[in-house]
Amino acid sequence: MDVNDFKESSNVEDRRSKRGGFGGSISLRSLIMLAPFIKMLLRTKFGWAIIAVGAFLYFSGVNPLAIISGGSSGSSTSHENKEASFIKKVLTTTEEVWSRELPKYGLRYYKPKLVLYRGHTTSGCGFASAQMGPFYCPADQKVYLDLGFFDELAKRHNAPGDFAEAYVLAHEIGHHIQNLQGTLAKVQRIQQRFGNSPRANALQVRVELQADCYSGVWAHHAQKKFRVLEPGDIEEALRAASSIGDDTLQKQAQGYVVPDSFTHGTSKQRVEWFKRGFLTGDLRACNTFK
């Protein structure tokens, strides 16, 4: 995806260097590996001083392990900063497209914020962690994204590519469109009546598939207006949509599928709704609630 001519969106909160993001990302595995070293440090006053400095850095929002690892951390940070710059430019394309397109449907587009973080952070919808994956919070109208998710998408789900990453963001922006339309609030009211049941899950599937379709609508207009697509981009998005379908994920995790527990739709459904949005460029073609 070619977004080199776009500026990075200013509607971004970059919390990656704050506590709860980078500083809070030391894993239990890392601590276990460091246990013998920590025990050795505890035997001397100098060791206690090192521990004190490490604790100070950690609670100041800096990961001391990144400093210890030196060059490899710098390389990793450089890669992540490039991803951050790319996703900020993709956000700009969504702002350009929806600011032009949504008024055609009688709605004004209010630009959402994108929150970049590491490990965990807080949101208007409560605690947010990398394990939750990217999500949109209607309470504060922000999209939350740990960039590490893209590594997981590429390595664990075999769906690499810059447009696969763009699709993920566009899907979450799709939820913002639904929020502006009043769809999310309406569905939530109905789900509360159903409680924790297959009917509530089925409604959530419709919400997610519509967000997939909206991401396709964005791709349609981004290409039509700005010619941002490169060969293979749409295939990347379709591969990503397919790889994170409920049926595919459940087969990978447990070897069998439980349709009543679906919340995002099957791989086939996610691909079909993205394609529908991309081919039509029309929000009205994305009525998954029929």
Buried (B, 14 or more C-beta within 10 A) or exposed (E): BEBEEBEBBEBBBBBBBBBBBBBBBBEEEEEEEBEEEEEEBEEEEEBEEBBEEBEEBBEEBBBBBBEEEEEEBEEEBEEBEEBBEBBBBBBBBBBBBBEEBBEEEEBEBEBBBBBBBBBBBBBEBEEBBBEEBBBBBBEBBBBBBBBBBBBEBBEEBEBBBBBBBBBBBBBBBBBBBBBBBEBBEEBBEEBEEEEEEEEBBBBBBBBBBBBBBBBBBBBBBBBEEBEBBEEEBBEBBBBBBBBBBBBBBBEEEEEEBEEEEBEBBBBEBBBBBBBBBBEBBBBEBBEBEE
